[in-house]
Amino acid sequence: MEKYKDSDVELMSILLKLQEQTSPIRMSIGYTVGGTVRRGIILYEAAPKVIETLIEKGYTCDLNGCGMRVYKL
């Protein structure tokens, strides 16, 4: 089984710290598209400060039908 990338582990740690400082974050670790399981972190609900902080730290946020996918290039 493939492990999560270091950037995904770092992102989960950042989200945990941000949740303690702002409000609850509703997210998913992994998602499905057309019956295919995909890796990635999807945000469903998060305070604007969370998104601002992630962008400042170099993360990309893509809004799609599943929610907002967050990743580092």
C-alpha positions in Angstrom: 0.0 0.0 0.0 1.3 3.4 -1.0 2.0 5.8 1.9 0.9 9.4 2.0 3.3 12.0 0.7 5.2 14.1 3.3 3.3 17.1 2.0 0.0 15.4 2.9 1.1 14.6 6.4 2.4 18.2 6.8 -1.0 19.5 5.5 -3.0 17.4 8.0 -0.8 18.7 10.8 -1.3 22.3 9.7 -5.1 21.7 9.5 -5.2 20.3 13.0 -3.3 23.4 14.4 -5.6 25.8 12.4 -8.7 24.0 13.7 -7.5 24.7 17.2 -7.1 28.4 16.4 -10.3 29.0 14.3 -13.4 26.8 14.1 -14.1 23.1 13.2 -12.9 22.0 9.8 -14.9 19.4 8.0 -12.7 17.4 5.6 -12.1 14.1 3.9 -8.8 12.2 3.6 -9.4 10.6 0.2 -12.5 10.8 -2.1 -14.2 9.0 -5.0 -14.8 10.2 -8.5 -17.0 8.0 -10.8 -16.5 5.0 -8.5 -12.7 5.4 -8.4 -11.0 6.0 -5.1 -8.5 9.0 -5.2 -5.9 10.2 -2.8 -6.0 13.7 -1.5 -7.4 16.0 1.1 -10.8 17.6 0.5 -12.2 20.4 2.6 -16.0 20.7 2.9 -16.2 23.5 5.5 -13.4 25.7 6.8 -13.0 29.3 8.0 -11.6 31.8 5.5 -8.5 32.1 7.7 -7.7 28.5 7.0 -7.7 28.9 3.2 -5.7 32.1 3.5 -3.1 30.4 5.7 -2.8 27.4 3.3 -2.2 29.6 0.3 0.4 31.6 2.2 2.2 28.3 3.0 2.3 27.4 -0.7 -0.7 25.1 -1.0 -3.0 25.1 -4.0 -6.8 25.0 -3.5 -9.0 23.7 -6.3 -12.8 23.8 -6.0 -14.5 20.9 -7.6 -17.7 18.9 -7.3 -16.4 17.0 -4.3 -15.3 20.1 -2.3 -12.0 22.0 -2.2 -9.0 19.8 -2.9 -5.8 21.1 -1.2 -2.3 20.0 -2.3 1.2 21.3 -2.7 2.8 21.2 -6.2 
